[in-house]
Amino acid sequence: MRLQDYANATRKLTLPTDVASIVVTDYLGAAAGPWRDPANEGYNDLYLDPYRGDAGVRERITVLFQLDLSSRDLRSVDRVLIQGTDPLRGFNYSDAGEADWAGDNNVGWDIGGLELFDDGTLGDEVAGDGIYSRMWALTDDGKDQEMELGGDGSLVGGSLSTLPYIGMFWEDARTPRSMIYKFYVVKNDGNYLESPDSDIELYIEDTAGTNVVLSPFVWANDGLPLPPPSNSPTMSVPVPLPNRQVQVSFENMPSELQHGLWISTNLAQGWMDFGTRVTTGSSGNWTAVVKNANAESEMYAAFAGPAKAPIGMYFEPNPLPAEGGTLRVWYRQHGRALAGARDVGLTGDWNGWGTGKPMTFAGDGAWYYDLELTGSTPAFVEFKARSVAGDWEAGDNVRAYKGEGRATWTPARPESGEVLTVTYDAAGGPLETATAVYAHLGFDEGWFGSEDLEMTSEGGTLWSLDVTVDTNAALSVNFVFRNAGGNVWDSEGNHGNGGRQYRVFLDPYPYP
């Protein structure tokens, strides 16, 4: 019961019926710690009232309070506190719901609350495990020399000369049996966070014994991000820039050629990599500009290490069946024009090249979109990634073709270093009558390692080629076909004969 309910509080008493007189030995008391109003010293009267019943404990009992911050980033934390009604030292000094913790701008007191520790002292069992603890005592007179060494040993408050406990001889008061409290994290910048949203209520039973150990309360406030990666360099406070951008600076790590940022936009998902990287620094410092930032909810942690390869787009199935179906398109933003974007979309000829349909983030810089195609659609579909904010991926558009075409291959998705067998049927194409056929072949988006390889005639219009996939390839083997003179091509693009460019995606692609 709160103090404001005291006037209407009742208790059932069991009365003897076989005696002529009744002696009352149990009194109604305040069943919860009172609010303490420094402007109203009449509140002291409750502590001086001998008929307080359950308001006070009858013997010394210790309570171990614990707060689990093991899954949070504590680099910006200055202190960890528990605040509550007496004897927890300062909470709800009025019913406005404000906490009178140390440094509160509304109150101005420079001490208050109980500090919790993660250093193996004051009840903490394991130093450095992220679980902050504090052992506290409840006594029948509000004093405890074991917990409060020196002075009057008051656990409830202090004398008139001890801030912030304004009142008369709080050290002579009995310790309440019931209290409410919350946990507070005071940050280095002077701001604080509290958890949980509602007060925690604690009532000490007579049968509690002498030592109560409360289970660690798991911090529920999203203001503290999850811990950064173990190899994170020291990072300065992010600086907001115009146009939804944030500048993040952090120290260089020895022998590291590249750095980047992990970003947390949804704490339930943890740290995520949206491909933000920097590759140059000066005087041991690195700076990254985060695009499309949401400064109110995003957290950043520096990453030390090389950037992942800019692999590019991948789609499956390849080729798409002639009758159509679902084409899943993957895009990886590492090293790309959309590195760092949190709103990647897919656009193309199928939607008028608009701002794009939002892709789904799969983690580690990868996005995907399921494009539904019918058999009546053209022989190929063309697409490209762009952010919803309007930024485009660089380079050419990507095409996915329906049906096999004149070339087939095995295996369907070769591995790096594996032999790929390509079969080409020139029937019906520009090379149908060619006496020699060459495959113009290269790897990944840039067609690195490209060369013209003569194919083996299998009779009629069939030609074949065995090629070993370059061990440096990360995405695909690409090829088109030409005659011996190089003046007739079966391909698309600048060769101008309406042919087709073939792409064989490697296995495994990082995000199937």
SVG drawing of the C-alpha trace seen along z (x, -y; Angstrom):
<svg xmlns="http://www.w3.org/2000/svg" viewBox="-16 -23 67 58">
<polyline fill="none" stroke="black" stroke-width="0.4" points="0.0,0.0 1.3,-3.4 1.2,-6.2 -1.6,-7.9 -3.8,-4.8 -3.0,-4.7 -6.3,-6.3 -8.4,-3.7 -6.2,-0.7 -7.6,2.1 -6.4,5.4 -8.3,8.4 -7.6,9.2 -8.3,12.6 -9.9,11.8 -10.1,14.2 -13.7,15.0 -13.0,16.7 -11.5,13.8 -13.1,10.8 -10.6,8.3 -8.6,7.9 -5.0,6.7 -4.1,5.5 -0.5,6.4 -0.5,6.0 -0.8,2.6 -1.6,1.4 1.5,-0.2 2.6,-1.6 3.1,1.5 5.3,-0.5 8.1,-2.9 6.8,-6.5 7.6,-9.3 10.0,-11.7 9.3,-15.4 12.1,-17.7 9.7,-20.5 7.5,-18.6 9.2,-17.4 6.0,-16.0 6.8,-12.9 9.3,-12.2 6.5,-11.4 5.9,-8.1 9.3,-6.9 8.8,-8.0 5.4,-6.2 5.8,-3.1 2.7,-1.5 4.2,-0.9 3.6,2.8 4.9,4.1 6.6,0.8 9.8,2.0 11.9,5.1 12.4,6.8 15.9,8.1 18.9,7.4 18.5,8.7 20.9,8.2 19.7,7.9 21.9,8.4 20.6,6.2 22.0,7.1 21.7,5.5 22.8,7.5 24.5,5.2 26.6,8.0 24.9,7.6 25.4,3.8 28.0,1.4 29.4,-0.2 32.0,-2.5 29.9,-5.6 28.8,-4.6 30.1,-6.7 28.1,-5.1 25.5,-2.5 22.9,-3.2 19.9,-1.8 17.5,-4.4 14.5,-3.7 12.5,-4.6 14.4,-4.5 16.6,-2.8 17.8,-2.8 18.6,-6.5 16.6,-8.8 13.7,-8.2 10.4,-9.9 10.8,-12.8 7.4,-13.9 4.7,-12.0 5.8,-13.6 7.7,-10.4 11.1,-12.2 14.1,-10.5 16.4,-12.5 19.6,-10.8 23.0,-12.4 23.3,-15.2 19.6,-15.6 19.3,-19.1 15.9,-19.6 17.2,-18.9 20.9,-19.7 22.1,-17.3 25.6,-16.0 25.1,-12.6 22.3,-10.1 21.3,-6.6 23.4,-3.5 26.2,-2.8 26.5,0.7 29.8,2.2 31.3,4.8 34.7,5.1 34.3,7.9 33.5,5.6 30.4,4.7 28.6,8.0 29.7,8.4 31.0,11.9 32.6,11.9 34.5,8.8 34.2,7.7 31.3,10.0 28.9,7.0 26.7,7.8 26.7,4.9 25.9,5.7 25.4,4.1 24.8,5.7 22.5,3.6 21.1,4.1 17.7,3.6 17.7,3.1 15.3,2.5 16.8,-0.9 18.0,-2.3 21.6,-1.9 24.3,0.5 28.0,0.0 29.0,2.9 27.6,1.3 28.1,-2.3 31.5,-2.7 32.0,-5.7 29.6,-8.4 26.2,-7.4 26.1,-4.4 22.6,-5.3 21.3,-3.2 18.1,-5.2 19.6,-8.6 21.7,-11.0 21.5,-13.9 20.4,-17.4 23.9,-18.2 24.1,-15.3 22.7,-15.9 20.4,-15.0 18.6,-13.6 16.7,-16.6 14.8,-15.8 15.1,-15.2 17.4,-12.3 16.7,-9.9 19.3,-7.7 16.9,-7.0 14.3,-5.7 13.4,-2.1 14.2,-0.5 11.0,0.2 10.2,3.7 8.7,2.7 10.3,0.5 10.2,-0.5 13.2,-1.1 14.7,-1.4 18.1,-1.1 19.9,-4.1 22.9,-4.3 24.6,-7.7 26.5,-8.4 29.8,-10.3 27.9,-13.2 25.9,-13.7 22.7,-12.2 21.1,-9.2 18.9,-6.2 16.5,-4.3 15.1,-0.8 12.5,0.5 9.6,-1.8 7.6,-0.9 8.9,-0.7 10.1,2.6 8.4,3.5 10.1,5.5 8.6,6.8 10.7,8.6 8.9,11.5 9.5,12.4 10.7,15.8 13.3,14.3 16.1,15.2 19.2,13.0 20.3,12.9 18.1,12.3 19.8,12.6 17.7,11.1 18.2,12.5 20.0,10.2 17.6,7.7 18.3,7.6 18.5,4.0 15.5,3.2 16.4,-0.3 17.4,-0.6 19.5,-3.6 22.5,-1.4 23.5,0.5 24.8,4.0 28.5,4.6 30.8,3.7 32.9,6.4 35.9,7.5 38.4,5.9 36.7,2.4 39.1,-0.6 38.4,-3.5 35.7,-5.7 34.7,-9.3 31.2,-10.5 29.4,-10.6 28.8,-14.1 25.4,-14.7 25.8,-16.3 23.1,-17.7 21.0,-15.5 20.7,-12.5 24.4,-11.9 26.7,-11.2 30.5,-11.6 32.2,-9.0 35.9,-9.2 38.0,-6.5 41.6,-5.6 43.7,-3.5 44.7,0.0 48.3,1.0 48.7,3.0 45.1,2.5 44.6,1.3 40.9,0.7 38.3,-0.2 34.5,-0.3 31.5,-0.6 29.0,1.8 25.6,0.2 22.8,1.0 19.3,-0.1 17.3,2.5 18.8,3.8 16.9,7.0 19.0,7.9 22.3,6.8 25.2,5.2 24.8,5.2 27.2,4.5 25.8,2.2 29.1,2.0 30.4,-1.3 34.2,-1.4 37.0,-3.9 40.4,-3.1 42.5,-6.1 43.5,-7.9 45.9,-10.5 47.8,-10.7 46.4,-7.4 42.8,-8.5 40.0,-7.4 36.7,-9.1 33.6,-7.6 30.5,-9.4 27.3,-7.3 24.6,-8.0 20.9,-7.9 21.5,-7.9 18.8,-8.0 20.6,-9.8 17.9,-9.2 18.0,-5.4 21.3,-4.3 24.4,-3.2 27.9,-2.8 30.9,-0.6 34.1,-0.8 35.4,2.3 39.0,3.1 39.9,5.2 39.7,5.3 36.6,4.7 34.8,7.6 35.0,7.9 32.5,5.9 30.9,9.1 27.8,7.5 24.5,8.9 23.5,12.5 20.1,14.1 18.5,17.5 17.3,19.6 19.8,19.0 18.5,19.2 14.8,18.4 12.4,21.1 10.7,20.1 7.3,20.2 8.5,17.6 8.5,17.9 10.1,16.3 13.5,14.7 15.3,14.0 17.8,11.2 20.7,10.7 22.7,7.5 25.7,7.0 26.6,3.4 30.2,3.9 32.5,1.7 29.5,0.5 27.9,-2.8 25.2,-2.0 27.6,-1.0 26.1,-2.1 22.5,-2.5 19.8,-1.2 17.0,-1.4 18.1,0.5 15.6,1.2 15.4,3.0 14.1,1.3 14.0,2.1 12.1,2.2 9.4,4.2 8.4,1.2 9.3,-1.7 12.7,-2.3 11.1,-4.0 12.6,-4.4 12.5,-0.7 10.8,2.0 12.3,2.3 14.7,5.2 15.0,7.3 18.2,7.0 19.7,10.4 22.7,9.1 26.4,8.5 25.6,6.1 23.3,8.4 19.8,7.6 17.3,9.7 14.1,9.2 11.7,11.8 10.6,10.7 7.5,12.5 7.7,13.1 5.2,14.8 5.7,16.6 4.4,13.7 7.2,11.4 10.1,10.6 13.0,12.9 14.9,11.1 14.3,8.9 16.6,5.9 17.2,4.5 19.5,2.4 19.8,1.5 19.1,-1.9 18.4,-3.4 14.9,-4.6 16.6,-8.0 17.4,-8.1 21.1,-7.0 21.9,-4.5 24.3,-1.6 27.1,-2.3 27.8,-0.3 25.6,1.4 22.1,2.8 21.9,6.5 19.9,8.9 18.3,12.2 17.3,14.4 14.4,16.8 15.1,20.3 18.5,21.9 19.4,20.2 22.1,21.7 24.6,22.4 24.4,24.9 27.0,25.8 27.8,28.2 28.0,28.1 25.2,25.5 27.2,23.6 30.8,24.5 33.2,23.8 36.4,21.7 39.1,23.9 36.7,26.4 36.4,27.4 33.4,25.9 32.2,27.6 30.4,25.2 28.3,26.6 27.3,24.3 24.8,25.2 25.2,22.7 22.0,23.8 19.7,20.9 22.3,18.3 24.8,16.1 27.6,18.7 25.6,21.6 27.9,22.0 31.1,21.1 34.1,23.5 35.7,22.5 34.1,21.0 35.8,19.2 34.4,18.4 35.3,15.0 35.4,15.7 36.1,13.7 35.3,13.7 33.1,11.6 31.6,8.2 34.7,6.8 35.4,9.8 38.9,10.0 41.2,12.6 39.3,12.4 40.6,14.4 39.4,16.0 39.5,19.8 38.9,22.0 36.1,24.5 36.1,28.2 33.8,29.3 31.4,32.1 29.9,32.5 27.3,30.5 26.6,27.2 27.7,28.4 30.9,27.1 32.3,27.6 34.9,26.1 36.4,27.1 37.8,24.3 39.1,24.1 37.4,21.4 40.0,18.8 40.7,19.2 40.3,15.5 36.8,15.4 34.1,14.6 30.9,14.3 30.6,15.6 32.1,17.0 30.9,14.9 31.1,15.8 29.9,15.0 30.9,16.6 32.6,15.4 33.9,16.8 37.6,17.2 37.9,13.8 36.2,12.0 33.8,10.2 30.7,12.2 29.6,12.5 26.8,14.4 26.4,11.9 24.6,8.9 25.8,5.3 28.1,3.5 28.3,6.4 24.9,5.4 23.5,8.7 20.8,9.2 22.7,12.1 23.0,13.1 25.6,12.8 25.9,15.9 26.7,15.7 27.4,18.9 27.3,18.0 29.7,19.7 29.0,21.8 28.7,20.9 27.4,17.4 27.7,15.7 23.9,15.4 21.9,18.2"/>
</svg>
